[in-house]
Amino acid sequence: MSIPCDNIFELNEQYVPEHFQKIKITEEEAKIAIYHFSVKIVSRSAGASCVAKAAYIAGEKIKNERDGVTHDYHRKHEVVHKEILLPAGAPEQFRERAVLWNAAEQKENRKNSQTARSIDAALPREISREEQIDLVRKFIVQNFTSMGMCAEFSIHDRQDGNPHVHILLTTRRVNANGFTTKDRSWNDKALLEQWRE
């Protein structure tokens, strides 16, 4: 078949086999978020600290009192919401980011300590910002603070169609005096599967 065109880059769709044509999606379909949910441990053995991670996700400048290093991410502009949620009985001063994560860091003594758990998850872009915030709050209360974890979350959105949330969780139980014992049950694989679901 001869094609009436001198430039193959100007070919009309009618001359391109169907299986080579780009798939067309509706505007509504384009709004549906792609599922993403990853969980990682913040561990000193990997050179990480929960203070550095907290500074990153919140887009702030925080000094790690344990090693004297200041982590400065205040120029990050994609942070559109940040919040700390605490379980019942946690010290009120833990509502301050630097206080919470420095306390978590200071409680660990080993060079390979696991200082926090980090979650990165896509958010549905077809709902409003207020609905995204409400969705994340409910998810955290249901799955983390109700079990005794302190949690911080930050929503990042670069206006590129990929709004997502970073959640940082403590690994120790807490009372009015601060952090107490590690809760190894929080490492159960069944919990991860429940969170993903």
For each residue, the residues with C-beta under 8 A, 3 or more apart:
1:
2:
3: 11 15
4:
5: 8 10 11 12 15
6:
7: 10
8: 5 11
9:
10: 5 7
11: 3 5 8 15 16
12: 5 15 16
13: 16 21
14:
15: 3 5 11 12
16: 11 12 13 20 21
17: 20 21
18: 21
19:
20: 16 17
21: 13 16 17 18
22:
23:
24:
25: 29 30
26: 29 30
27: 30 31
28: 31 32 126
29: 25 26 32
30: 25 26 27 161
31: 27 28 125 126
32: 28 29 124 125 126
33: 122 123 124 125 126 163
34: 122
35: 122
36: 120 121 122 164
37: 119 120 121 122 195 196
38: 119 120 121
39: 117 118 119 192 195
40: 117 118 119 120
41: 114 116 117 118
42: 48 49 50 53 114 115 116 117 118 168
43: 46 48 112 113 114 115
44: 47 48 49 108 110 111 112 113 114 115
45: 111 112
46: 43
47: 44
48: 42 43 44 52 53 115
49: 42 44 52 53 64 66 67 69 71 105 115
50: 42 53 54 101 104 105 115 116 168 170
51: 54 55 62 63 64 65 66 71 98 101 102 105
52: 48 49 55 56 62 64 69 71
53: 42 48 49 50 56 57 101 116 118 168
54: 50 51 57 58 60 62 97 100 101 152 168
55: 51 52 58 59 60 61 62 71 72 73
56: 52 53 59 71 73 76 166
57: 53 54 79 82 152 153 154 156 166 168
58: 54 55 62 73 79 82 97 152 154
59: 55 56 73 74 75 76 77 78 79 82 154
60: 54 55 73 74 97
61: 55 70 71 72 73 74
62: 51 52 54 55 58 70 71 97 98 101 102
63: 51 68 69 70 71 98
64: 49 51 52 67 68 69 70 71 102 105
65: 51 68 102 105 106
66: 49 51 102 105 106
67: 49 64
68: 63 64 65
69: 49 52 63 64
70: 61 62 63 64
71: 49 51 52 55 56 61 62 63 64
72: 55 61 75
73: 55 56 58 59 60 61 76
74: 59 60 61
75: 59 72
76: 56 59 73 79
77: 59
78: 59 156 157 158
79: 57 58 59 76 82 154 155 156
80: 129 155 156 157 163
81: 129 133 154 155
82: 57 58 59 79 152 153 154 155
83: 133 137 152 153 154
84: 94 95 97 100 150 151 152
85: 137 140 141 144 145 150 151 152 153
86: 90 94 95 145 150 151 174
87: 90 145 146 147 148 149 150 174
88:
89: 174 175 176
90: 86 87 94 150 174 175 176
91: 94 174 176 177 178
92: 95
93: 96 99
94: 84 86 90 91 99 100 103 150 174
95: 84 86 92 99 100
96: 93 99 100
97: 54 58 60 62 84 100 101 152
98: 51 62 63 101 102
99: 93 94 95 96 102 103
100: 54 84 94 95 96 97 103 104 150 152 170
101: 50 51 53 54 62 97 98 104 105 116 152 168
102: 51 62 64 65 66 98 99 105 106
103: 94 99 100 106 107 178 179
104: 50 100 101 107 108 115 116 150 170 171 172 179
105: 49 50 51 64 65 66 101 102 108 115
106: 65 66 102 103
107: 103 104 172 178 179
108: 44 104 105 113 114 115
109: 113
110: 44 113
111: 44 45
112: 43 44 45
113: 43 44 108 109 110
114: 41 42 43 44 108 117 171
115: 42 43 44 48 49 50 104 105 108 171
116: 41 42 50 53 101 104 168 169 170 171
117: 39 40 41 42 114 168 169 170 171 186
118: 39 40 41 42 53 166 167 168 169
119: 37 38 39 40 165 166 167 168 169 195
120: 36 37 38 40 164 165 166 167
121: 36 37 38 164 165 167
122: 33 34 35 36 37 162 163 164
123: 33 127 132 135 136 155 163 164 165
124: 32 33 127 132 135
125: 31 32 33 161 162 163
126: 28 31 32 33
127: 123 124 131 132 135
128: 131 132
129: 80 81 132 133 155
130: 133 134
131: 127 128 134 135
132: 123 124 127 128 129 135 136 155 163 165
133: 81 83 129 130 136 137 155
134: 130 131 137 138
135: 123 124 127 131 132 138 139
136: 123 132 133 139 140 153 155 165 167
137: 83 85 133 134 140 141
138: 134 135 141 142
139: 135 136 142 143
140: 85 136 137 143 144 145 151 153 167
141: 85 137 138 144 145 146
142: 138 139 146
143: 139 140 146 147 194 195
144: 85 140 141 147 149 151 167 169
145: 85 86 87 140 141 148 149 150 151
146: 87 141 142 143
147: 87 143 144 183 186
148: 87 145 173 174 183
149: 87 144 145 169 170 186
150: 84 85 86 87 90 94 100 104 145 169 170 174
151: 84 85 86 140 144 145 167 168 169 170
152: 54 57 58 82 83 84 85 97 100 101 167 168
153: 57 82 83 85 136 140 165 166 167 168
154: 57 58 59 79 81 82 83 165 166
155: 79 80 81 82 123 129 132 133 136 163 164 165
156: 57 78 79 80 163 164 165 166
157: 78 80 162 163 164
158: 78 162
159:
160:
161: 30 125
162: 122 125 157 158
163: 33 80 122 123 125 132 155 156 157
164: 36 120 121 122 123 155 156 157
165: 119 120 121 123 132 136 153 154 155 156
166: 56 57 118 119 120 153 154 156
167: 118 119 120 121 136 140 144 151 152 153
168: 42 50 53 54 57 101 116 117 118 119 151 152 153
169: 116 117 118 119 144 149 150 151
170: 50 100 104 116 117 149 150 151 174 179
171: 104 114 115 116 117 182 183 186
172: 104 107 179 180 181 182 183
173: 148 179 180 181 182 183
174: 86 87 89 90 91 94 148 150 170 178 179 180
175: 89 90 178 180
176: 89 90 91
177: 91
178: 91 103 107 174 175
179: 103 104 107 170 172 173 174
180: 172 173 174 175
181: 172 173
182: 171 172 173
183: 147 148 171 172 173 186
184: 187
185: 188 191
186: 117 147 149 171 183 191
187: 184 191
188: 185 191 192
189: 192 193
190: 193 194
191: 185 186 187 188 194 195
192: 39 188 189 195 196
193: 189 190 196 197
194: 143 190 191 197
195: 37 39 119 143 191 192
196: 37 192 193
197: 193 194
